[in-house]
């Protein structure tokens, strides 16, 4: 039961992060149709679970060299891959991509910390 709740909360947090980012970043667009938005959140979660650790391993020296700023590049790569796999998320420019990577990363961090606080109680 805990896995299913965690999965649903993960998808919901990705959707919330997408909508939050669309509101504040010009050039970042998401569809408001429920099914494609849910599919985009699932794909984003899959990319974060499977591809992101591989990128962290491959780009480890870059992350160390930039004192952690390489994580922004990894988040931007994940978002770019998401736009390749789905039509539900579109990004107009590279600047919008990096701002969206920052904002989605921060939003997911806050939501994850809040989720961990709730599930432990």
C-alpha positions in Angstrom: 0.0 0.0 0.0 2.9 2.4 0.8 4.4 1.9 -2.7 1.1 2.8 -4.4 0.6 5.9 -2.3 4.2 7.0 -3.0 3.7 6.4 -6.7 0.5 8.5 -6.8 2.1 11.3 -4.8 5.1 11.3 -7.1 2.9 11.7 -10.1 0.8 14.4 -8.4 4.0 16.3 -7.4 5.3 16.2 -10.9 2.1 17.6 -12.2 2.1 20.3 -9.6 5.7 21.1 -10.5 4.9 21.3 -14.2 1.9 23.6 -13.6 3.8 25.8 -11.1 6.7 26.1 -13.6 4.3 26.9 -16.5 2.9 29.8 -14.4 6.2 31.4 -13.7 8.5 30.6 -16.7 7.7 32.0 -20.1 8.5 29.6 -22.8 7.5 26.5 -20.7 4.2 25.1 -21.7 2.2 22.1 -20.6 -1.1 20.8 -21.8 -4.0 21.0 -19.4 -5.6 17.8 -20.7 -5.6 15.4 -17.8 -4.4 12.2 -19.6 -1.4 13.6 -21.5 -0.4 15.6 -18.4 -0.5 12.4 -16.3 1.5 10.5 -19.0 4.1 13.3 -19.0 4.4 13.1 -15.2 4.8 9.3 -15.4 7.5 9.6 -18.1 9.2 12.3 -16.1 9.2 10.1 -13.0 10.6 7.2 -15.1 13.4 9.4 -16.5 14.3 10.6 -13.1 14.3 7.1 -11.7 16.2 5.3 -14.5 18.2 7.9 -16.6 19.1 10.5 -14.0 21.4 8.1 -11.9 23.1 7.1 -15.1 23.7 10.7 -16.0 25.0 11.5 -12.5 27.5 8.7 -12.8 28.6 9.6 -16.3 28.8 13.3 -15.5 30.3 12.9 -12.0 33.5 14.7 -12.8 31.6 17.6 -14.3 29.5 17.8 -11.2 32.6 17.9 -9.0 34.3 20.4 -11.3 31.4 22.8 -11.2 30.8 22.3 -7.4 27.3 20.9 -7.9 26.1 23.1 -10.7 26.3 20.2 -13.1 23.0 19.0 -11.5 21.3 21.8 -13.3 22.6 20.5 -16.6 21.4 17.0 -15.7 17.9 18.3 -14.8 17.9 20.2 -18.1 18.8 17.1 -20.0 16.0 15.2 -18.3 13.5 17.9 -19.2 14.8 17.9 -22.8 14.3 14.2 -23.0 10.8 14.6 -21.7 10.0 17.0 -24.5 11.3 14.4 -27.0 9.0 11.7 -25.6 5.8 13.6 -25.2 3.9 16.4 -26.8 2.4 17.5 -23.4 5.4 19.5 -22.5 7.0 22.1 -24.8 9.9 24.4 -24.1 10.6 27.3 -26.4 14.3 28.2 -25.7 17.4 27.0 -23.9 17.0 29.8 -21.3 13.5 28.6 -20.6 14.8 25.1 -20.3 17.4 26.0 -17.7 15.0 28.2 -15.7 12.4 25.4 -15.8 15.1 22.8 -14.7 15.9 25.0 -11.7 12.2 25.6 -10.7 11.1 22.0 -11.2 14.1 20.8 -9.3 13.3 23.2 -6.4 9.6 22.4 -6.5 10.2 18.7 -6.4 12.7 19.1 -3.6 10.2 20.9 -1.4 7.4 18.5 -2.3 9.6 15.5 -1.6 10.6 16.8 1.8 7.0 17.5 2.6 5.9 14.1 1.4 8.6 12.4 3.5 7.5 14.4 6.5 3.9 13.3 6.1 4.6 9.6 5.4 6.8 9.2 8.4 4.0 10.3 10.8 
